[in-house]
Amino acid sequence: MSAWMYTLIPAVAVVLGAAAAVWRKPSAAFAGAIQHFAAGVVFAAAAGELLPDIKHRQSAWAVILGGAAGILLMLLIKRLGETFKGTLGLVAMVAVDIFIDGLVLGIGFAAGAKQGFLLTVALTTEVLFLGLSLTGELSESIRKPANVLAVVGGVAILLPLGAAVGIPVSHLPNFWIAAFFSFGLVALLYLVTEELLVEAHSAPEKPWVTSLFFVGFLLILLLDELAG
């Protein structure tokens, strides 16, 4: 299977998550469990797959450039999310998130097939939650389930498009590869610390829900070992 084909897996997961939410709205406990698990998976993928490659390339200026670009873009996205409210603003913010997820996934495949595969697992879990949460918000203003799924499906297309932009990174000089990897690392860590875990802690949670963060983290480590 080609790298681009792998990117269709999380895109399908967005739509499946939306379909599940249309059929039955998830409880707060279930949503929190998914968020903790996804946060652990994404954190492990970022630290275990992108960080070692960045260190291996030994390009401090590339790390500064890519990291700074990632920080500025994430802060801009957060600012836009605070500025634009309502259904259109929500869809726009999720669309940007999905595109960046695809870009990071493409960058992961630029690092290697194993890194791309593990990031596919991580981001599939994360966008599955995005599909669930976006559908819940849209259902309050869009009454027809078919229209909700159509909107989510349109947003999901941005994931393989973002990956198509990120995959060619492997053909760039070492400096720019390191810069893009640093950007991807910041984007993933922002996703974990400022989105998934913030949302997860917004409601009361039980110890078994919190433990799923570590279950997700260990799962990626285990898959990394099995993948060799």
C-alpha distance (Angstrom), angle and dihedral (degrees) to the residues before:
residue distance angle dihedral
M1 . . .
S2 3.82 . .
A3 3.80 122.3 .
W4 3.81 92.3 -109.9
M5 3.81 91.9 53.4
Y6 3.81 90.1 56.3
T7 3.80 88.9 60.0
L8 3.79 89.9 63.9
I9 3.83 89.7 66.9
P10 3.83 96.1 71.0
A11 3.82 89.8 39.1
V12 3.81 89.1 58.6
A13 3.82 89.1 45.0
V14 3.83 90.1 59.7
V15 3.80 90.9 55.9
L16 3.81 93.2 43.5
G17 3.80 90.2 51.2
A18 3.79 89.5 50.9
A19 3.81 92.0 48.5
A20 3.81 90.8 50.5
A21 3.81 91.1 50.5
V22 3.81 91.7 48.9
W23 3.79 89.8 52.1
R24 3.80 94.4 45.5
K25 3.80 128.7 -2.6
P26 3.84 109.2 -125.1
S27 3.79 118.7 -118.5
A28 3.80 121.1 -112.8
A29 3.81 90.3 -108.9
F30 3.80 92.8 52.2
A31 3.82 92.2 46.9
G32 3.81 90.2 50.0
A33 3.79 90.8 49.8
I34 3.80 91.8 52.3
Q35 3.81 90.8 47.5
H36 3.80 93.9 51.5
F37 3.79 92.9 45.8
A38 3.82 92.6 47.0
A39 3.82 91.0 47.7
G40 3.80 91.3 53.7
V41 3.79 92.8 47.0
V42 3.81 94.4 48.0
F43 3.82 93.1 44.6
A44 3.81 92.0 52.1
A45 3.80 91.8 47.1
A46 3.81 92.0 50.3
A47 3.80 95.5 46.4
G48 3.79 96.4 38.2
E49 3.80 102.4 40.2
L50 3.81 111.1 26.3
L51 3.81 102.0 29.5
P52 3.85 96.7 58.2
D53 3.80 91.3 49.4
I54 3.81 91.0 50.2
K55 3.82 91.0 51.9
H56 3.80 91.1 46.4
R57 3.82 92.4 56.9
Q58 3.84 91.7 55.5
S59 3.79 97.9 -153.1
A60 3.80 110.2 141.7
W61 3.81 95.5 -179.7
A62 3.79 91.0 50.8
V63 3.82 89.5 52.8
I64 3.81 90.3 50.1
L65 3.82 92.9 47.6
G66 3.80 97.1 44.6
G67 3.80 93.9 40.1
A68 3.80 93.0 49.1
A69 3.80 91.2 48.7
G70 3.79 90.0 50.6
I71 3.81 93.3 48.8
L72 3.81 93.3 48.2
L73 3.80 93.1 47.6
M74 3.81 93.4 47.5
L75 3.82 91.3 49.4
L76 3.80 89.7 48.3
I77 3.80 91.1 51.7
K78 3.80 90.4 49.3
R79 3.80 90.5 49.9
L80 3.79 92.4 49.3
G81 3.80 90.0 49.2
E82 3.82 89.7 55.1
T83 3.82 92.1 46.5
F84 3.79 102.9 45.9
K85 3.78 114.8 56.5
G86 3.77 132.7 176.6
T87 3.78 132.7 49.4
L88 3.81 96.5 -51.8
G89 3.79 92.4 50.2
L90 3.80 91.5 48.4
V91 3.79 93.0 50.5
A92 3.81 91.1 47.2
M93 3.82 92.4 51.6
V94 3.80 93.5 47.5
A95 3.81 89.7 46.8
V96 3.82 90.5 54.9
D97 3.81 90.1 47.3
I98 3.80 91.8 50.7
F99 3.81 92.8 48.3
I100 3.82 91.7 50.2
D101 3.81 90.1 47.5
G102 3.80 88.1 54.6
L103 3.80 91.1 47.2
V104 3.81 90.9 51.4
L105 3.80 90.5 47.5
G106 3.80 90.6 52.4
I107 3.81 89.5 48.8
G108 3.81 88.2 51.2
F109 3.79 91.2 56.6
A110 3.80 87.6 49.5
A111 3.82 86.2 61.6
G112 3.81 91.9 52.8
A113 3.80 144.8 -65.4
K114 3.82 94.3 -86.5
Q115 3.79 93.1 49.3
G116 3.79 90.3 48.2
F117 3.80 92.3 49.5
L118 3.81 93.9 50.7
L119 3.79 91.9 46.4
T120 3.81 87.9 50.5
V121 3.81 89.1 56.8
A122 3.80 91.5 46.7
L123 3.78 97.6 46.5
T124 3.80 93.2 42.3
T125 3.80 88.2 61.0
E126 3.79 91.7 46.5
V127 3.82 97.4 48.2
L128 3.80 90.3 45.4
F129 3.79 86.2 65.3
L130 3.81 90.7 45.5
G131 3.80 88.8 55.8
L132 3.80 90.6 50.9
S133 3.80 95.3 47.3
L134 3.81 96.7 42.0
T135 3.78 91.4 51.4
G136 3.79 91.6 51.0
E137 3.81 90.7 53.9
L138 3.80 95.2 43.0
S139 3.80 93.3 48.8
E140 3.80 89.1 66.1
S141 3.82 92.2 62.9
I142 3.83 103.2 21.7
R143 3.77 110.0 57.5
K144 3.79 100.6 -173.6
P145 3.85 112.5 81.0
A146 3.81 91.2 -151.4
N147 3.81 90.8 58.3
V148 3.81 91.0 48.5
L149 3.80 90.9 52.3
A150 3.81 90.4 47.0
V151 3.82 91.2 55.6
V152 3.80 92.6 46.6
G153 3.81 90.9 46.7
G154 3.80 90.3 52.6
V155 3.80 90.7 51.4
A156 3.83 91.3 47.5
I157 3.82 90.8 60.0
L158 3.80 88.3 68.2
L159 3.80 90.4 68.7
P160 3.83 97.8 68.4
L161 3.81 88.4 38.6
G162 3.80 90.1 56.6
A163 3.80 90.2 46.8
A164 3.80 90.1 51.9
V165 3.81 87.3 59.2
G166 3.82 93.4 47.0
I167 3.82 101.6 44.3
P168 3.87 95.7 69.8
V169 3.83 88.9 60.0
S170 3.82 88.1 92.8
H171 3.82 89.5 70.8
L172 3.82 93.9 56.7
P173 3.84 125.6 96.6
N174 3.80 116.8 -84.1
F175 3.84 93.1 -101.2
W176 3.79 93.8 58.2
I177 3.80 93.3 42.7
A178 3.83 89.2 55.5
A179 3.82 90.0 46.9
F180 3.80 92.9 51.9
F181 3.80 91.5 46.2
S182 3.82 89.7 52.2
F183 3.79 89.6 50.1
G184 3.80 90.4 50.6
L185 3.80 91.9 48.6
V186 3.81 92.4 53.1
A187 3.82 91.3 46.5
L188 3.80 92.3 52.7
L189 3.81 94.3 45.7
Y190 3.81 90.0 49.0
L191 3.78 89.0 51.5
V192 3.80 90.8 53.8
T193 3.81 100.4 41.7
E194 3.81 103.2 33.2
E195 3.79 103.0 31.6
L196 3.79 117.5 19.5
L197 3.81 99.5 36.0
V198 3.81 94.4 37.3
E199 3.80 90.0 54.0
A200 3.79 91.3 42.5
H201 3.82 92.9 55.1
S202 3.80 94.2 47.0
A203 3.81 90.9 86.9
P204 3.83 132.0 45.0
E205 3.78 110.8 -84.6
K206 3.77 136.9 -164.5
P207 3.82 125.3 -132.7
W208 3.81 92.7 -106.5
V209 3.81 89.5 56.3
T210 3.81 92.1 51.5
S211 3.81 91.0 47.5
L212 3.81 90.4 61.1
F213 3.81 88.9 75.5
F214 3.80 88.7 66.0
V215 3.80 92.4 40.9
G216 3.80 89.2 57.1
F217 3.81 91.4 45.4
L218 3.81 93.1 51.0
L219 3.80 91.7 44.8
I220 3.80 91.6 61.3
L221 3.80 91.1 46.7
L222 3.81 88.9 51.6
L223 3.80 92.7 48.3
D224 3.80 88.8 48.4
E225 3.80 90.0 55.1
L226 3.80 93.5 46.1
A227 3.82 91.2 48.2
G228 3.81 89.2 55.3
